[in-house]
Amino acid sequence: MRKSTSLLLTVLGVVVLLLACSSSSKSTSGPNDAFDVSFTLPASVDVTLGGTCVFEVKDGKAPLTSDSFVLESESGVSYLCPIIASSSQEFSVQLSTECVAGSYNVFIKRDQRRKSFGRLYLNIVEKLPDDFTPDAGTTVYGRITAGEEGVPGVVVSDGVEVTTTNEEGIYQLKSAKKWGYVFMSVPSGYEAQSQGVLPVLHKLLKNDAQTLERIDFSLTKINGQDRCKIFFLGDMHLANRTGDKRQFEEFTADLTDYMSAHSGELMYGVTLGDMTWDLYWYSNNFYFPEYLGLVNTQLKGLQIFHTMGNHDNDMNTTSDYDAAVKYVNDIAPTYYSFNIGKLHFIVLDDIDCSGYDGTSSRNYKKNLTAEQLAWLKKDLQYVDKSTPLVVTLHAQLFYPSSNAFKIDHDATSTEQLFRQLEGYEVHFVTGHTHMMFNVTPQDEIVSGRNFYEHNSGSICGSWWWSGYLTPGVHLGQDGTPGGYAIWDIDGTDISYRYKATGWPEDYQFRSYDLNRVSFSAADIAKCPSSVASKFDKYIKAYSGGAKNEVLINIWNWNRNWTLSVVDERGKQLDYTPVWAYDPLHIAGMTVPRFNDSGLTSAPNFITENFSHFFKVTADDADVDLTITVRDEFGNSWTEQMERPKEFTIDTYRNQQ
């Protein structure tokens, strides 16, 4: 009997112990519930700062009001937002006032548990008038404000449809959302918000074409914008190679010094494409984020509007649309417009990548797509014919030929563009060539239209190579110094000049005493004989000899400029326009490129035969010359050329 009782007590003790352990285990794991929550999380929500968001519950699985709605920012900061109401159909969340616009990871938190529900873009908006309801069919709408006031008449587009804001600054678009963004044409007398150097004039859409979404923009009113400076910034080709970062810093220092010298004036920048170099996006891990990191560190207080170049397209894609995705996400739309003072600016994308095959072949065409031209027609409906247009494209429309200019672009789309712009004064500003030329309305190629083209030189010169091989000799392939264009705007009047990086503003031409210029095979002694013949054209052009000729390179020349050469005896010398190879570029760039024992073919980026050169013949080898160049705006630049003038790198090197 005692044994039975003892056994029973032992069994009861074990049961009690097991129950106690089970109870202890439950208490440490939290409340005994399924935490079964399900709701629809949209790609984005529009909400006022600290406002309320409502989410649709799925299958009746609503969160508890004792739960917390957690938003975790991309930097890892978490914001606990209370659930203020919940039912089997929907629940409401009160946002933290510290939540700003951006993407967040979403969680529901219950006691110590946290469940993930995906990502949400929080779009912080201002309250619209109580009586506003989007029209039927509207898929994108928003408000454009300056301070607390709506700005009427602002042109807004998704790249296809174009509309304007109403008296309260509200716009609506029936957008198919093909391009995935919406942009405003910044109106005259205003500036967009800045994100570093980038004006915030476009925003990416977050939802599909069936979902209504709201995109707002903010502007700042600017006084005196009719008078300002515009910097046109040609090809940069930043790729973390050939000392480009160091040389780029020399450019930004030069521009910063110029801006400081003109402080108090309004200034804006416009790129002309090829800020990056697609081949090195992958091999050097250098593309738009790295480019923006450099320019935002080195340039302050300057908004820069961007134009897309061929090397700003993703070469590893197979369509024009896909090639532009990275650029659109990080920089700007591929085409858009904006206004500064009394000028209307149009940025176009003339690099058609429809033929891309996913390799580095980069089979693009210099072409304007039909959809882009259709958008342009709609944009121009809001621009009076009296307004001068500044149209930026990366690739040139025209190109010098032996005695005139020719069309150097897809003929069909170019003629369609010209017809749409008929009746306007149009200044096309282009890059791509790394050289320089100017077309005016007096040139036959424009057929009597009031059209100009300013092919505007490059910041990188010969892809940074000349300054890398021969410091102080930073040139494009035509001998144009690396640099940028400066336009002075006064109402509808425009004047322009070119500023060489590291040189004073009066550095506008370069002269060579050809009695002292010669090249020979000895200059490239290391070059394999199979390649050396490619250098012969430079030897032939400059074989030496006392011809008493002087060559003058006037890189920003147009037919409205004048040249005067007078010798020390007062004799006016006649000049002859010629095509030539720039001797300094040969010496500083082409010679060291050829003088390489490892060459198997002719190197790239070597000196090009080009226009904007002039020759005069002096009476003898010792007579000095006064060379004077004048532009159409009354500026003049003079060199007192003492001859003989030696031809060495140090004679022409930038010593700054």
C-alpha positions as CSV (number, residue, x, y, z in Angstrom):
1,M,0.0,0.0,0.0
2,R,2.8,2.4,0.9
3,K,4.6,1.5,-2.4
4,S,1.4,2.2,-4.4
5,T,1.0,5.6,-2.7
6,S,4.6,6.5,-3.2
7,L,4.4,5.6,-6.9
8,L,1.2,7.6,-7.3
9,L,2.8,10.7,-5.7
10,T,5.8,10.3,-7.9
11,V,3.7,10.2,-11.1
12,L,1.6,13.2,-9.9
13,G,4.9,15.1,-9.2
14,V,6.2,14.5,-12.7
15,V,2.9,15.6,-14.3
16,V,2.9,18.8,-12.2
17,L,6.5,19.4,-13.2
18,L,5.7,18.9,-16.9
19,L,2.7,21.3,-16.7
20,A,4.9,23.9,-15.0
21,C,7.5,23.6,-17.7
22,S,4.9,23.9,-20.4
23,S,3.4,27.0,-18.7
24,S,6.8,28.5,-18.4
25,S,7.6,27.8,-22.1
26,K,4.3,29.5,-23.2
27,S,4.9,32.6,-21.0
28,T,8.4,33.3,-22.6
29,S,7.1,32.9,-26.2
30,G,4.4,35.6,-25.9
31,P,0.6,35.6,-26.2
32,N,-0.9,32.5,-27.5
33,D,-2.4,33.9,-30.8
34,A,-1.8,33.2,-34.5
35,F,-0.6,36.8,-35.4
36,D,-2.5,36.2,-38.7
37,V,-2.7,39.6,-40.4
38,S,-3.2,40.1,-44.1
39,F,-3.8,43.4,-46.0
40,T,-3.2,45.1,-49.4
41,L,0.1,47.1,-49.4
42,P,0.1,49.5,-52.4
43,A,3.3,50.5,-54.1
44,S,2.8,54.1,-52.8
45,V,0.4,56.1,-50.7
46,D,-0.3,59.9,-50.7
47,V,-0.5,61.4,-47.3
48,T,-0.1,64.7,-45.6
49,L,2.8,65.1,-43.1
50,G,1.7,63.2,-39.9
51,G,-1.6,62.3,-41.6
52,T,-3.6,59.1,-41.7
53,C,-3.2,56.1,-44.1
54,V,-6.0,53.6,-44.6
55,F,-5.2,50.0,-45.8
56,E,-7.6,47.4,-47.1
57,V,-7.8,44.2,-45.0
58,K,-7.7,40.8,-46.8
59,D,-9.8,37.8,-45.7
60,G,-10.9,39.6,-42.6
61,K,-7.4,39.3,-41.1
62,A,-7.0,42.7,-39.6
63,P,-4.3,43.8,-37.2
64,L,-5.2,44.8,-33.6
65,T,-5.3,48.4,-32.4
66,S,-2.7,47.3,-29.8
67,D,-0.3,46.4,-32.7
68,S,2.1,48.9,-34.1
69,F,2.6,49.8,-37.8
70,V,6.4,50.1,-38.4
71,L,8.0,52.0,-41.2
72,E,11.8,51.3,-41.6
73,S,13.6,53.8,-43.8
74,E,16.4,52.9,-46.2
75,S,18.9,54.2,-43.7
76,G,17.6,51.7,-41.1
77,V,15.6,54.1,-38.9
78,S,12.3,52.7,-37.7
79,Y,9.2,54.7,-37.0
80,L,6.4,53.3,-34.8
81,C,3.0,54.5,-36.1
82,P,-0.1,53.7,-34.0
83,I,-3.1,51.8,-35.5
84,I,-6.0,54.1,-34.6
85,A,-8.9,52.0,-36.0
86,S,-9.3,48.5,-37.3
87,S,-12.1,46.4,-38.7
88,S,-12.5,43.3,-40.8
89,Q,-12.5,45.6,-43.9
90,E,-9.8,48.2,-43.3
91,F,-7.5,49.7,-40.7
92,S,-6.1,53.3,-40.2
93,V,-2.6,54.3,-39.3
94,Q,-1.5,57.6,-37.8
95,L,1.9,58.4,-39.4
96,S,4.8,59.8,-37.4
97,T,5.5,63.5,-38.2
98,E,9.1,62.4,-38.6
99,C,8.3,60.3,-41.7
100,V,9.4,62.1,-44.8
101,A,8.8,61.2,-48.5
102,G,10.7,58.0,-49.5
103,S,10.7,54.2,-49.6
104,Y,10.1,52.2,-46.4
105,N,10.0,48.6,-45.4
106,V,6.7,47.8,-43.7
107,F,6.2,45.7,-40.6
108,I,3.4,45.0,-38.1
109,K,4.7,44.7,-34.6
110,R,2.9,42.7,-31.9
111,D,4.5,42.4,-28.5
112,Q,8.1,41.2,-29.3
113,R,7.1,39.8,-32.7
114,R,7.5,41.6,-36.0
115,K,6.1,40.5,-39.4
116,S,7.2,41.9,-42.8
117,F,4.8,43.0,-45.5
118,G,7.0,44.5,-48.2
119,R,7.9,48.0,-49.3
120,L,6.0,51.2,-49.5
121,Y,6.7,54.6,-51.0
122,L,5.5,57.3,-48.8
123,N,4.5,60.4,-50.9
124,I,4.1,63.4,-48.6
125,V,1.7,65.8,-50.1
126,E,-0.2,69.0,-49.2
127,K,-3.9,69.0,-48.7
128,L,-5.9,69.8,-51.8
129,P,-9.1,71.9,-51.9
130,D,-12.0,70.0,-50.3
131,D,-14.0,70.2,-53.5
132,F,-11.3,68.7,-55.8
133,T,-11.9,65.2,-57.2
134,P,-9.7,63.9,-60.1
135,D,-11.5,63.6,-63.4
136,A,-12.6,60.2,-64.7
137,G,-9.7,58.6,-66.5
138,T,-7.0,60.6,-64.7
139,T,-4.1,58.3,-63.6
140,V,-1.6,61.0,-62.4
141,Y,-2.4,64.3,-60.8
142,G,-0.7,66.7,-58.4
143,R,-0.1,70.3,-57.3
144,I,2.8,72.6,-58.1
145,T,3.4,75.2,-55.5
146,A,5.7,78.1,-54.6
147,G,5.5,78.4,-50.8
148,E,1.9,77.8,-50.0
149,E,0.5,79.1,-53.3
150,G,-0.4,77.1,-56.3
151,V,1.4,78.1,-59.5
152,P,-1.0,78.3,-62.5
153,G,0.0,77.6,-66.1
154,V,2.9,75.2,-65.5
155,V,3.3,72.8,-68.3
156,V,3.4,69.1,-67.1
157,S,4.0,66.0,-69.1
158,D,4.6,62.2,-68.8
159,G,6.6,62.2,-72.1
160,V,3.5,61.6,-74.1
161,E,0.6,63.7,-72.8
162,V,1.0,67.4,-72.0
163,T,-1.2,69.6,-69.9
164,T,-1.0,72.7,-67.6
165,T,-1.8,73.5,-64.0
166,N,-5.1,75.3,-63.2
167,E,-5.5,78.5,-61.1
168,E,-4.8,76.5,-58.0
169,G,-1.7,74.8,-59.4
170,I,-3.3,71.4,-59.9
171,Y,-2.7,69.3,-63.0
172,Q,-4.2,66.1,-64.2
173,L,-2.9,63.6,-66.8
174,K,-4.6,60.6,-68.4
175,S,-1.3,58.8,-68.5
176,A,-0.6,55.3,-69.7
177,K,2.6,55.6,-67.7
178,K,4.8,54.3,-70.5
179,W,8.0,56.1,-69.4
180,G,7.3,55.7,-65.6
181,Y,7.7,59.4,-64.7
182,V,6.1,62.8,-64.8
183,F,8.0,66.1,-65.3
184,M,7.2,69.8,-65.2
185,S,8.6,72.4,-67.6
186,V,10.0,74.8,-64.9
187,P,8.3,78.1,-65.7
188,S,10.1,81.5,-66.2
189,G,10.8,83.3,-63.0
190,Y,11.0,80.2,-60.9
191,E,13.5,77.5,-59.9
192,A,12.8,73.9,-59.0
193,Q,14.0,72.4,-55.7
194,S,17.6,71.2,-55.9
195,Q,19.0,67.8,-55.1
196,G,22.7,68.5,-55.3
197,V,23.2,70.0,-58.7
198,L,20.1,68.4,-60.1
199,P,16.9,70.4,-60.3
200,V,14.0,68.3,-59.2
201,L,11.8,68.6,-62.3
202,H,10.9,64.9,-62.7
203,K,9.7,62.2,-60.4
204,L,9.3,58.5,-60.9
205,L,5.9,56.9,-60.8
206,K,5.3,54.0,-58.4
207,N,2.1,52.3,-59.5
208,D,0.7,50.6,-62.6
209,A,-1.4,52.4,-65.2
210,Q,-4.7,51.5,-63.6
211,T,-3.8,53.1,-60.2
212,L,-4.4,56.7,-59.5
213,E,-1.3,58.5,-58.0
214,R,-0.3,61.9,-57.0
215,I,3.0,63.7,-57.8
216,D,3.6,67.2,-56.4
217,F,6.4,69.6,-57.2
218,S,7.8,72.7,-55.4
219,L,9.1,75.9,-57.0
220,T,10.9,78.9,-55.6
221,K,10.1,82.4,-57.1
222,I,13.3,84.1,-58.6
223,N,13.6,87.8,-59.3
224,G,15.7,89.1,-62.2
225,Q,16.0,85.9,-64.1
226,D,15.9,87.7,-67.5
227,R,19.6,88.5,-66.9
228,C,21.7,85.4,-66.2
229,K,24.6,83.2,-67.3
230,I,24.3,79.8,-68.8
231,F,27.3,77.3,-68.8
232,F,27.2,74.6,-71.4
233,L,29.2,71.6,-70.3
234,G,30.3,69.3,-73.1
235,D,31.4,65.7,-72.9
236,M,33.0,64.8,-69.6
237,H,33.5,61.0,-70.0
238,L,34.2,60.4,-66.3
239,A,35.2,56.8,-65.8
240,N,38.0,56.7,-63.2
241,R,40.8,56.3,-65.7
242,T,43.6,58.4,-67.3
243,G,43.7,60.8,-64.4
244,D,40.2,62.0,-65.1
245,K,39.2,62.7,-61.5
246,R,42.2,65.0,-61.0
247,Q,41.7,66.8,-64.3
248,F,38.0,67.1,-63.6
249,E,38.8,68.8,-60.4
250,E,40.9,71.4,-62.4
251,F,37.7,72.1,-64.4
252,T,35.4,72.4,-61.4
253,A,38.0,74.7,-59.7
254,D,38.1,76.9,-62.8
255,L,34.3,77.1,-63.0
256,T,34.1,77.8,-59.3
257,D,36.6,80.6,-59.6
258,Y,34.6,82.1,-62.5
259,M,31.4,81.9,-60.5
260,S,33.0,83.5,-57.5
261,A,34.2,86.4,-59.7
262,H,30.6,86.9,-60.8
263,S,28.9,86.3,-57.5
264,G,25.5,88.0,-57.3
265,E,24.6,87.0,-60.8
266,L,22.1,84.2,-61.6
267,M,23.9,81.2,-63.2
268,Y,22.7,77.8,-64.5
269,G,24.5,74.8,-66.1
270,V,23.4,72.6,-69.0
271,T,25.3,69.4,-69.9
272,L,25.6,68.2,-73.5
273,G,25.7,64.5,-72.8
274,D,28.4,61.8,-72.2
275,M,28.9,62.7,-68.5
276,T,29.9,59.0,-68.1
277,W,31.3,56.3,-70.3
278,D,29.2,53.2,-70.6
279,L,32.0,50.8,-71.2
280,Y,33.4,51.6,-67.7
281,W,30.1,51.4,-65.9
282,Y,30.9,47.7,-65.5
283,S,34.7,47.4,-65.6
284,N,35.4,50.3,-63.3
285,N,32.0,50.3,-61.4
286,F,31.7,54.0,-62.3
287,Y,28.4,55.5,-63.6
288,F,25.8,58.0,-62.5
289,P,26.0,57.7,-58.7
290,E,29.8,58.1,-58.9
291,Y,29.5,61.0,-61.4
292,L,27.0,62.8,-59.1
293,G,29.2,62.2,-56.1
294,L,32.1,64.0,-57.9
295,V,30.1,66.9,-59.2
296,N,28.1,67.4,-56.0
297,T,31.3,67.5,-54.0
298,Q,33.1,69.9,-56.3
299,L,30.4,72.3,-57.5
300,K,28.2,74.2,-55.1
301,G,25.3,76.6,-55.8
302,L,24.7,75.7,-59.4
303,Q,21.7,73.9,-60.8
304,I,22.7,71.8,-63.8
305,F,20.1,70.6,-66.3
306,H,21.2,67.4,-68.1
307,T,21.2,66.2,-71.7
308,M,21.7,62.5,-72.4
309,G,24.6,61.2,-74.6
310,N,25.4,58.0,-76.4
311,H,27.7,56.9,-73.6
312,D,25.0,57.5,-71.0
313,N,22.9,54.6,-72.4
314,D,23.3,51.1,-70.9
315,M,25.2,49.1,-73.6
316,N,24.1,45.8,-72.0
317,T,20.4,46.2,-73.2
318,T,18.4,45.5,-76.3
319,S,16.0,48.4,-76.6
320,D,16.1,52.2,-76.6
321,Y,13.8,52.2,-73.6
322,D,15.9,49.8,-71.5
323,A,19.1,51.6,-72.4
324,A,17.8,54.8,-70.7
325,V,16.5,53.3,-67.5
326,K,19.5,54.0,-65.3
327,Y,19.8,57.5,-66.6
328,V,16.1,58.3,-66.0
329,N,16.3,56.8,-62.5
330,D,19.3,58.8,-61.5
331,I,19.5,62.0,-63.6
332,A,16.6,63.2,-65.7
333,P,14.1,62.4,-68.4
334,T,15.7,61.7,-71.8
335,Y,13.7,64.7,-73.2
336,Y,11.9,67.6,-71.5
337,S,11.7,71.3,-71.5
338,F,12.2,74.2,-69.1
339,N,12.3,78.0,-69.1
340,I,14.9,80.5,-67.9
341,G,13.9,84.2,-68.2
342,K,12.5,84.8,-71.7
343,L,14.1,81.7,-73.2
344,H,12.5,78.3,-73.7
345,F,15.0,75.4,-73.4
346,I,14.2,72.0,-75.0
347,V,16.4,69.0,-74.2
348,L,16.2,66.2,-76.8
349,D,17.6,62.7,-77.0
350,D,19.0,62.1,-80.5
351,I,20.7,58.8,-79.7
352,D,18.4,56.0,-80.8
353,C,19.5,52.7,-79.3
354,S,16.8,50.5,-80.9
355,G,19.6,48.5,-82.6
356,Y,21.4,47.6,-79.3
357,D,22.1,43.8,-79.1
358,G,23.3,43.6,-75.4
359,T,27.0,43.8,-76.4
360,S,29.5,46.6,-76.4
361,S,28.9,47.1,-80.2
362,R,26.5,50.0,-79.3
363,N,24.8,50.2,-82.6
364,Y,23.0,53.5,-82.2
365,K,21.6,56.0,-84.8
366,K,21.6,59.8,-84.6
367,N,17.8,60.0,-84.8
368,L,14.8,61.6,-83.1
369,T,12.0,59.1,-82.4
370,A,8.5,59.8,-83.7
371,E,7.1,59.8,-80.1
372,Q,9.7,62.4,-79.0
373,L,8.7,64.7,-82.0
374,A,5.0,64.2,-81.1
375,W,5.7,65.4,-77.6
376,L,7.7,68.4,-78.9
377,K,4.8,69.5,-81.0
378,K,2.5,69.5,-77.9
379,D,5.1,71.3,-75.8
380,L,5.5,74.1,-78.4
381,Q,1.8,74.8,-78.3
382,Y,2.6,76.7,-75.1
383,V,5.5,78.7,-76.6
384,D,5.0,81.9,-78.5
385,K,7.0,82.3,-81.8
386,S,8.7,85.4,-80.3
387,T,10.4,83.3,-77.7
388,P,13.9,82.2,-78.6
389,L,14.5,78.4,-78.3
390,V,17.6,76.8,-77.0
391,V,17.6,73.1,-78.1
392,T,20.2,70.8,-76.7
393,L,21.1,67.5,-78.2
394,H,24.2,65.3,-77.7
395,A,25.0,64.6,-81.3
396,Q,25.6,67.3,-83.9
397,L,23.0,68.1,-86.5
398,F,25.5,69.6,-89.0
399,Y,29.2,69.0,-89.7
400,P,31.8,71.0,-91.7
401,S,32.6,69.8,-95.2
402,S,35.3,71.0,-97.5
403,N,33.7,74.4,-98.3
404,A,30.4,74.5,-96.3
405,F,28.3,72.4,-93.9
406,K,26.3,69.2,-94.4
407,I,23.5,67.4,-92.5
408,D,25.1,64.8,-90.2
409,H,22.0,63.3,-88.8
410,D,19.1,61.1,-89.7
411,A,17.6,63.1,-92.7
412,T,13.9,62.3,-92.1
413,S,13.6,63.1,-88.4
414,T,15.9,66.1,-88.8
415,E,13.6,67.6,-91.4
416,Q,10.6,66.9,-89.2
417,L,12.3,68.7,-86.4
418,F,13.1,71.7,-88.6
419,R,9.5,71.9,-89.7
420,Q,8.2,71.9,-86.2
421,L,10.7,74.7,-85.2
422,E,9.9,76.8,-88.3
423,G,9.4,80.5,-87.4
424,Y,11.4,80.4,-84.2
425,E,14.9,81.7,-83.5
426,V,16.6,78.4,-82.6
427,H,20.0,77.8,-81.1
428,F,21.0,74.2,-81.2
429,V,23.7,73.4,-78.7
430,T,25.5,70.1,-79.2
431,G,28.5,68.1,-78.1
432,H,29.7,64.6,-79.2
433,T,32.5,65.6,-81.6
434,H,35.0,66.8,-78.9
435,M,35.7,69.5,-81.4
436,M,34.1,72.9,-82.2
437,F,32.2,74.5,-85.0
438,N,29.4,77.1,-85.4
439,V,26.6,77.3,-88.0
440,T,24.7,80.6,-88.4
441,P,21.5,81.6,-90.3
442,Q,23.9,83.0,-93.0
443,D,25.1,79.5,-93.8
444,E,23.4,78.0,-96.8
445,I,22.7,74.6,-95.0
446,V,19.9,76.1,-92.8
447,S,17.9,77.2,-95.9
448,G,17.1,80.7,-94.7
449,R,15.8,79.6,-91.3
450,N,16.8,81.6,-88.2
451,F,18.8,78.5,-86.9
452,Y,22.2,78.3,-85.3
453,E,24.2,75.3,-84.2
454,H,26.9,75.7,-81.5
455,N,29.0,72.5,-81.4
456,S,30.4,73.5,-78.1
457,G,33.7,71.7,-77.4
458,S,34.3,69.3,-74.5
459,I,35.4,69.3,-70.9
460,C,37.4,66.2,-71.3
461,G,39.3,67.2,-74.5
462,S,40.6,64.0,-76.0
463,W,38.9,61.8,-73.4
464,W,41.4,63.2,-70.8
465,W,44.3,61.6,-72.7
466,S,46.3,64.7,-73.7
467,G,46.4,66.1,-70.2
468,Y,47.3,62.7,-68.8
469,L,50.2,62.2,-71.3
470,T,51.4,65.8,-71.4
471,P,50.2,67.8,-68.3
472,G,49.3,71.4,-69.3
473,V,48.2,70.4,-72.8
474,H,44.5,69.6,-72.5
475,L,43.0,69.7,-76.0
476,G,40.3,68.2,-78.2
477,Q,41.3,66.5,-81.4
478,D,41.0,69.8,-83.4
479,G,43.2,71.7,-80.9
480,T,40.2,73.3,-79.1
481,P,41.2,73.6,-75.4
482,G,39.2,71.5,-72.9
483,G,36.6,73.9,-71.4
484,Y,33.1,75.1,-71.5
485,A,30.8,77.7,-73.1
486,I,29.5,80.8,-71.3
487,W,26.3,82.5,-72.5
488,D,25.2,85.9,-71.2
489,I,21.4,86.3,-71.4
490,D,19.8,89.7,-71.4
491,G,16.1,89.3,-72.1
492,T,16.0,87.7,-75.6
493,D,19.6,88.8,-76.4
494,I,22.2,86.1,-76.3
495,S,26.0,86.5,-76.4
496,Y,28.4,83.6,-76.1
497,R,32.1,82.8,-75.7
498,Y,34.2,79.8,-74.9
499,K,36.3,79.5,-71.7
500,A,39.4,77.2,-71.7
501,T,39.9,75.4,-68.5
502,G,42.8,77.0,-66.6
503,W,43.3,79.9,-69.0
504,P,42.1,83.5,-68.9
505,E,39.0,84.4,-70.8
506,D,41.0,86.2,-73.5
507,Y,42.6,82.9,-74.6
508,Q,40.6,82.5,-77.9
509,F,43.1,81.4,-80.5
510,R,46.6,80.0,-80.9
511,S,49.3,80.8,-83.5
512,Y,52.1,78.7,-84.9
513,D,55.2,79.8,-86.8
514,L,55.3,77.0,-89.4
515,N,59.0,77.7,-90.1
516,R,59.5,76.0,-86.7
517,V,57.0,73.2,-86.8
518,S,58.0,69.8,-88.2
519,F,57.4,66.1,-87.4
520,S,59.3,63.1,-88.6
521,A,59.6,59.3,-88.1
522,A,62.2,60.0,-85.4
523,D,59.4,61.4,-83.2
524,I,57.8,58.0,-82.9
525,A,61.0,55.8,-82.9
526,K,59.4,53.2,-80.7
527,C,56.4,52.7,-82.9
528,P,56.3,49.3,-84.8
529,S,56.8,49.7,-88.5
530,S,53.4,48.1,-89.2
531,V,51.7,51.1,-87.5
532,A,54.1,53.9,-88.2
533,S,52.7,54.6,-91.7
534,K,49.5,55.9,-90.0
535,F,51.6,58.8,-88.7
536,D,52.8,59.8,-92.2
537,K,50.0,62.3,-92.7
538,Y,51.3,64.5,-89.9
539,I,54.8,64.3,-91.3
540,K,53.5,65.3,-94.7
541,A,51.5,68.2,-93.3
542,Y,54.5,69.6,-91.3
543,S,57.7,68.5,-93.0
544,G,59.5,71.8,-92.2
545,G,61.0,74.3,-94.6
546,A,61.2,78.1,-94.6
547,K,57.9,79.0,-96.2
548,N,57.3,81.9,-93.8
549,E,53.7,80.7,-93.1
550,V,51.8,81.3,-89.9
551,L,48.9,79.0,-88.9
552,I,46.2,80.4,-86.6
553,N,43.6,78.1,-84.9
554,I,40.5,80.1,-83.9
555,W,38.4,77.4,-82.4
556,N,35.1,79.3,-81.8
557,W,35.1,80.9,-85.2
558,N,31.9,81.6,-87.1
559,R,31.3,83.6,-90.3
560,N,30.5,86.7,-88.3
561,W,34.0,86.8,-86.8
562,T,36.9,88.8,-88.4
563,L,40.6,88.2,-88.5
564,S,43.3,90.9,-89.0
565,V,47.0,90.2,-89.4
566,V,49.4,93.2,-89.7
567,D,53.2,92.9,-89.8
568,E,55.5,95.2,-87.9
569,R,55.9,97.3,-91.0
570,G,52.2,98.0,-91.2
571,K,51.4,95.6,-94.0
572,Q,48.0,93.9,-93.9
573,L,48.4,90.2,-94.7
574,D,45.8,88.3,-96.5
575,Y,44.6,85.1,-94.8
576,T,43.3,81.9,-96.3
577,P,40.9,79.5,-94.5
578,V,42.4,76.0,-94.4
579,W,41.8,72.6,-92.9
580,A,44.7,71.5,-90.7
581,Y,46.0,69.3,-88.0
582,D,46.6,71.2,-84.8
583,P,50.4,71.0,-84.2
584,L,50.2,71.2,-80.4
585,H,47.7,68.3,-80.3
586,I,50.1,66.3,-82.5
587,A,53.0,67.0,-80.2
588,G,51.2,66.6,-76.9
589,M,48.8,63.8,-77.7
590,T,49.4,62.0,-81.0
591,V,53.2,61.6,-80.7
592,P,53.2,60.0,-77.3
593,R,50.3,57.7,-78.3
594,F,52.2,56.5,-81.4
595,N,55.6,56.3,-79.6
596,D,54.6,52.9,-78.1
597,S,56.3,49.6,-78.9
598,G,53.2,47.7,-77.9
599,L,50.9,49.1,-80.7
600,T,49.3,46.7,-83.1
601,S,47.1,49.3,-84.8
602,A,46.8,53.1,-84.9
603,P,45.8,54.5,-81.5
604,N,42.5,56.2,-81.0
605,F,41.7,59.9,-80.1
606,I,44.6,61.2,-82.3
607,T,44.6,64.6,-84.1
608,E,41.9,65.2,-86.6
609,N,42.0,67.4,-89.7
610,F,39.5,70.1,-89.1
611,S,38.2,73.6,-90.1
612,H,38.6,76.9,-88.1
613,F,42.3,77.3,-89.2
614,F,43.8,80.2,-91.2
615,K,47.1,80.7,-92.9
616,V,49.0,83.9,-93.7
617,T,52.4,84.2,-95.4
618,A,54.9,86.7,-93.9
619,D,57.5,88.5,-96.0
620,D,60.4,86.8,-94.1
621,A,61.2,84.6,-91.2
622,D,61.8,87.4,-88.7
623,V,59.0,89.9,-89.2
624,D,56.7,90.2,-86.2
625,L,52.9,90.1,-86.5
626,T,49.9,91.6,-84.8
627,I,47.0,89.1,-84.9
628,T,43.6,90.4,-83.9
629,V,40.4,88.4,-83.8
630,R,37.0,90.0,-83.2
631,D,33.6,88.4,-82.6
632,E,30.1,89.6,-83.4
633,F,29.6,91.1,-79.9
634,G,32.4,93.6,-80.1
635,N,35.0,91.6,-78.2
636,S,38.5,91.5,-79.6
637,W,41.6,89.5,-78.7
638,T,45.2,90.3,-79.9
639,E,48.5,88.6,-79.9
640,Q,51.8,90.4,-80.6
641,M,53.5,87.5,-82.2
642,E,57.3,87.7,-82.0
643,R,58.9,85.7,-84.7
644,P,60.6,83.3,-84.9
645,K,58.2,81.7,-82.5
646,E,59.6,78.4,-81.2
647,F,57.5,75.3,-81.3
648,T,58.0,73.4,-78.1
649,I,55.6,72.0,-75.6
650,D,56.6,74.6,-73.0
651,T,55.9,77.4,-75.5
652,Y,52.2,76.5,-75.4
653,R,51.8,74.6,-72.2
654,N,49.3,75.9,-69.6
655,Q,51.6,76.7,-66.6
656,Q,48.8,77.3,-64.1
